[in-house]
Amino acid sequence: MQPRRFRDAGQAFPIYITVVAGLLFLAFAYFAVGQAAAARNGAQTAADAAALAASQDARDPFRQGLLDGILDGGDLEDVLGRLPFTEARGCAEAARFAAKNDAELTGGYDGCHRVFGFRRGFEVKVRTLESVGDSVVPGTENQHATATAKAVIDFRCSFQKAEPDEEDGGGGSDEGEDEDRKPVGTLRCDGRDFSLDPDDPHLFPTAADLFSVHLTD
């Protein structure tokens, strides 16, 4: 008969192996979860950057269209509704920023489309270029993290038309007409006033003054 201490050691060894194997499995599982979470965060960062870049690019032409419409005497709501909006250019910018973050638009430009309605902008869907496990975790070599984001363009100003000049009475000669031009009104953007004086276009608000771009659900 074997001594008791040898029998106890023989019984403890399989338990020790089982415990070590379990700890290794847990460590591997936590590593896999961490890899997936990092890939998901990277995908979301790329999607956010792509959506913002597309909307910011689309915002720039809005400035000239808005100012031209107001200076021509157009109604503000009508002018806002007719602002130029180019989807192809915005999506090209989205693809460029996705690539900067090691991602790509899903299905090419199918992963980017404009948002319609009062708040215009872009919605994008991206996938990471690297796989979730990057060949470290078996079964994830061909799996890529994906994420979506939407960014919209909001008009941040109000417009007050200038009062008609009673002395002019709507008449006057054509001679010296350029010299007699008056401000058409005032744009108030977040508490800051901009007088729209055709003689001082350098004082007009910038695109960032007129429109904000932000992520939204």
C-alpha positions, 0 to 999 in steps of 0.5 A: 500500500502507498503511503498516504502523502503519495496518494494525496499528491497524486489526487491533487495533481489533476486538480492543479492541472484543471485549475491552471487550464481554467485560469489560462482559458479565462486569461485568453477569454479576457484578451479576446474580449479586450481585442474586440472592444479595442477594435470596436472603439477604433471603428467608432472613432473612424465612423465619427471622424468620417461623418464629421468630415463629410458634414464639415465639407458640405457646410463650407458652400452653405456660407456663400449660398446663404449670404448671396440669398439674403443679400438678394432679398430672399426669405431666410427659410427659402434660402436655407432650403435651397443651399447647395448640397453635394453628396459625392464630395462629402462622401469622398471626404468621409472615405479619406478620414476613415482611411486615416483611422485605419478603416473604410466605408462599407461597400465603398460609397454605399456606406455613406449617404446624406441625411435629408430633412431640416437638419441635413448632414451625413450618415456613414458606416465603416469597417476596420481594415484589420480583423478583430483578432488580427490572427491572434484569436482563432476564428476572428481572422476574417471578422472586422469591427463595424460602426455607424455615425451621423453628423448634422449641420445646424443653422445657428443664427437669426436674421433681422432685416434692415428697416427701409430708408424712409428718406430714399422712398424707394426711388433715387437715380442709378448714378451713385447707386453702388455708393448708396448701398445700405446693410440689408440686415443683421445676422445674430449668431450665438449672441454675436451680431454681423451686419450684412453690409455689401460694402464690407463683405470681409466682416461677414460671418464665417461658415463656422459662425453660421453653421455648427456640425455635430454628431447625433443619434 
